[in-house]
Amino acid sequence: MTLCNEINGKTIANKITNTNENNSKRSVTMLRKRKSNDLINLLVLLGVLLILSPLHGQEHEKIVEKVIVENIEVPVRVFQGKQPVGGLKKEDFQLFLNGKRKEINGFYEVRKKLADNLSRDSGSSPAAQSNIPPRLFVVIFNLSSITHDLTSQLDMLFERIIRPNDRLMVLTNRFFISEWEVINKEEAKSKIKEVLDKEIHQLKMELLGFETELKANAATLKSQLAMPEPNIVGAFQEFFFSYRFILEDIKDQYLRIPVDQYIKIAEYLKSQEADKWVINFYQVGRLPLPDKTGEIQRTIDLLLDSGPIENKETLQQLYYDVILKIQTIDTLFINDIAKAFLNSGATVHTQLLLPLSRYLSEDFRYETISTESASIMTKLSRLTGGSFLTSNRTGKFIKDITGREDIHYVLTYAPNTGKKRKTQKLTVKVKNKNYRVTYDNQQRLKSFDDMVERLTRNIKDLEIESLSCNHDLMTFRLKNIQVVQYEEEKFWAVEARIKVLDQHSRLINGFKKVFKGTRIAGEGTIRVKLPSLGKGRYYIVVEVKDLFSLKSVTAGDAISIVME
């Protein structure tokens, strides 16, 4: 997905222009009578010419003073329990910057409810239409497995919420539809349905591929364990190696939201003047884990209980590194993304869809796990006055969000003058100690700020310009690498992930490695020595991520090699 809209993340500035006009009143003084009428006429003529001359106009130009007052807006929500609190006044709030009290220059309350916009129907008068604030919707479909029919969701969405003249953006795992104005609801619904059909078709094909790899990996392990004198540790090491790659691919593809895209969305929403809503249909994540009653898991349990001590320690470490680590939530940017959306003024509603049950094999079964993206979306909903529902009952979800009122306040203050501190800590308080206040305190991880700064640049996509292999030495040339400067050195850094597949497209080896180089016109050449391979044909898959621009590129099955 590529967000095409330009993001403007600059501080909002309210420009107040005061114009003081000094209009000189001119009057023609009665001239004293003179003896000569010609002299009188001449003086009058000279006076008129003087008034109308350009020189006179320059001497009496209008004086215009421009005073620019920069106010920073802070959206604030106040809750009592789970209910939003309305009706508060400016004097109910206190604002502090770096611990020092700041004057609240501006203050207003915002109330919005989806059900209040029924006057948007085509039957309403033009005058009524002009008084309705524009609405901008971001609709997100995060799908990770086979799901129930999404057409009914779209029907209810357009029947109860989306109306003509609304602005709409749509994201799926792979596709992005940039903002457009809804003119005809049926045409807009068909446009989204077409994208969803493509998304689901691709999802089914990829899941089938993952499941085929899992079954082949399990079959290889069981055949090795069935040998007269099996190498148990070696067999499980090979099994867990391939298994880890499969699980990481599934998690990266479906169970992690694209952080860079969400940052761009938040920044874009912040710059828009509209009632802003995010409606997210997120499918609860699950992974194919060993079935507790299956042969593989029973063998692992037996070896852990009564096997040789060296086997036990190795299996424990393998099991921890793959099965347990893969389910760990990465909370690094959850709070920062939540603050970014909170500061945008948007309301986020999330429906957590439950995946349909699906039989995999006698060795694996799908199990629900906690994911970073689910944590981010539920936190966003809580902080921004939205709601979230864990259910496939879309009708109930839409009914709940249309009737829910979002109330928030906007406070403005003038930043400190003089030298600006690197960190600006904002604190907002309300007089009633029983109220809970949510707002963006402007505290971010440095890595998050660096990411936001990079994403606002116009950076070209990373490219693999050439890729070749000479025996066990693979060479690929990268283009459009982001170069950074640290102290006196300029360099780039990328993470390369290499996968080696056999002629049946089964993963047999792979590794990750970070490469660093000096600047050569934004280009870099990487050489990688491949692991030892037996005779046969192999396919190489290269995935490269620029660690500074966050751009990535994949060359899938780009080259094949034959080992003799």
NORSUL-V246244 format. One record per backbone hydrogen bond with DSSP energy under -1.0 kcal/mol. CO is the residue of the C=O (numbers start at 1). NH is the residue of the N-H. E is the energy in kcal/mol with one decimal. If there is no record, write none. Layout:
# NORSUL-V246244
<<CO;NH;E> <CO;NH;E>>
This chain:
# NORSUL-V246244
<<36;40;-1.6> <37;41;-2.5> <38;42;-2.3> <39;43;-2.3> <40;44;-2.2> <41;45;-2.3> <42;46;-2.4> <43;47;-2.1> <44;48;-2.1> <45;49;-2.2> <46;50;-2.1> <47;51;-1.9> <48;52;-1.8> <53;57;-1.4> <54;58;-2.0> <55;59;-1.5> <72;413;-1.5> <74;411;-2.2> <76;409;-3.3> <77;438;-2.7> <78;85;-2.9> <79;436;-3.4> <80;83;-1.5> <83;80;-2.9> <89;92;-1.7> <90;93;-1.7> <92;431;-1.5> <94;429;-2.7> <95;102;-3.1> <96;427;-2.6> <97;100;-1.7> <100;97;-2.8> <106;412;-2.0> <108;410;-2.7> <110;408;-2.4> <112;406;-2.9> <113;116;-1.3> <114;117;-1.4> <117;120;-1.7> <118;121;-1.7> <121;124;-1.9> <125;129;-2.4> <126;130;-2.1> <129;132;-1.3> <134;275;-3.0> <135;167;-2.7> <136;277;-2.6> <137;169;-2.2> <138;279;-2.5> <139;171;-2.4> <140;281;-3.3> <142;283;-3.0> <146;356;-1.5> <150;154;-2.0> <151;155;-2.6> <152;156;-2.3> <153;157;-2.4> <154;158;-2.4> <155;159;-2.0> <156;160;-2.6> <157;161;-1.9> <157;162;-2.2> <163;166;-1.9> <166;182;-3.1> <167;137;-2.7> <168;180;-1.7> <169;139;-3.0> <170;177;-3.0> <171;141;-2.6> <175;172;-2.7> <177;170;-1.7> <180;168;-2.5> <182;165;-3.4> <184;188;-2.2> <185;189;-2.5> <186;190;-2.2> <187;191;-1.8> <188;192;-1.8> <189;193;-2.5> <190;194;-2.1> <191;195;-1.2> <192;196;-2.4> <193;197;-2.5> <194;198;-1.6> <195;199;-2.3> <196;200;-2.8> <197;201;-2.1> <198;202;-2.4> <199;203;-2.2> <200;204;-2.4> <201;205;-2.0> <202;206;-2.3> <203;207;-2.6> <204;208;-2.1> <205;209;-1.7> <206;210;-2.5> <207;211;-2.6> <208;212;-2.0> <209;213;-2.0> <210;214;-2.3> <211;215;-2.3> <212;216;-2.2> <213;217;-2.4> <214;218;-2.5> <215;219;-2.3> <216;220;-2.1> <217;221;-2.0> <218;222;-2.3> <219;223;-2.0> <220;224;-1.9> <221;225;-2.3> <222;226;-1.2> <224;227;-1.1> <230;232;-1.3> <231;235;-2.7> <232;236;-2.4> <233;237;-2.5> <234;238;-2.1> <235;239;-2.1> <236;240;-3.0> <237;241;-1.8> <238;242;-1.8> <239;243;-2.5> <240;244;-2.5> <241;245;-1.4> <242;246;-2.0> <243;247;-2.4> <244;248;-2.6> <245;249;-2.2> <246;250;-2.2> <247;251;-2.6> <248;252;-2.8> <249;253;-2.1> <250;254;-2.3> <251;255;-1.3> <257;259;-1.3> <258;262;-1.9> <259;263;-2.1> <260;264;-2.0> <261;265;-2.4> <262;266;-2.3> <263;267;-2.4> <264;268;-2.5> <265;269;-2.9> <266;270;-1.9> <269;272;-1.5> <275;136;-2.9> <276;347;-1.9> <277;138;-2.4> <278;349;-3.2> <279;140;-2.4> <280;351;-2.8> <281;142;-2.2> <282;353;-2.9> <285;369;-2.1> <287;289;-1.1> <287;367;-2.3> <289;365;-2.5> <291;294;-1.7> <294;298;-2.1> <295;299;-2.2> <296;300;-2.2> <297;301;-2.6> <298;302;-2.2> <299;303;-2.3> <300;304;-2.3> <301;305;-1.8> <302;306;-2.8> <303;307;-1.6> <308;312;-2.5> <309;313;-2.3> <310;314;-1.7> <311;315;-2.7> <312;316;-2.4> <313;317;-1.9> <314;318;-2.4> <315;319;-3.0> <316;320;-2.3> <317;321;-2.7> <318;322;-1.8> <319;323;-1.4> <319;324;-1.3> <320;325;-2.1> <322;326;-1.2> <325;328;-1.7> <333;337;-2.6> <334;338;-2.0> <335;339;-2.2> <336;340;-2.0> <337;341;-2.0> <338;342;-2.3> <339;343;-2.3> <347;278;-3.1> <349;280;-3.0> <350;389;-1.8> <351;282;-2.0> <352;391;-1.1> <353;284;-3.2> <363;291;-2.8> <364;361;-1.5> <365;289;-2.2> <367;287;-2.2> <371;375;-1.8> <372;376;-2.6> <373;377;-2.5> <374;378;-2.3> <375;379;-1.9> <376;380;-2.5> <377;381;-2.1> <378;382;-2.0> <379;383;-2.5> <380;384;-2.2> <381;386;-1.8> <387;350;-2.6> <389;352;-2.8> <389;391;-1.1> <392;394;-1.7> <393;397;-1.9> <394;398;-2.8> <395;399;-2.1> <396;400;-2.5> <397;401;-2.2> <398;402;-2.0> <399;403;-1.3> <402;115;-2.0> <406;112;-2.1> <408;110;-3.5> <409;76;-3.3> <410;108;-1.4> <411;74;-2.7> <412;105;-1.9> <412;106;-1.0> <413;72;-3.0> <425;98;-3.3> <427;96;-2.9> <429;94;-2.3> <432;435;-1.5> <436;79;-3.0> <438;77;-2.5> <441;426;-2.1> <445;449;-2.2> <446;450;-2.5> <447;451;-1.8> <448;452;-2.5> <449;453;-2.4> <450;454;-2.2> <451;455;-2.4> <452;456;-1.2> <454;457;-1.4> <457;459;-1.2> <463;479;-2.6> <466;477;-2.2> <468;475;-2.7> <470;473;-1.9> <472;530;-3.3> <473;470;-2.9> <474;528;-3.0> <475;468;-2.8> <476;526;-2.7> <477;465;-2.4> <477;466;-1.1> <478;524;-1.7> <479;463;-2.2> <484;491;-2.5> <486;489;-2.4> <489;486;-3.0> <491;484;-2.7> <492;517;-2.0> <493;547;-2.0> <494;515;-3.0> <495;545;-2.3> <496;513;-2.2> <497;543;-2.3> <498;511;-1.9> <499;541;-2.7> <500;508;-2.7> <500;509;-1.4> <501;539;-2.5> <502;505;-2.2> <506;502;-2.4> <509;500;-3.0> <511;498;-2.6> <513;496;-3.0> <515;494;-2.5> <517;492;-2.5> <520;523;-1.6> <522;481;-2.6> <524;478;-3.3> <526;476;-2.3> <528;474;-3.1> <536;563;-3.1> <538;561;-2.5> <539;501;-3.0> <541;499;-2.5> <542;555;-3.2> <543;497;-3.2> <544;553;-2.6> <545;495;-2.8> <546;550;-1.7> <551;546;-3.4> <553;544;-3.0> <555;542;-2.1> <559;540;-2.3> <561;538;-3.0> <563;536;-2.5>>
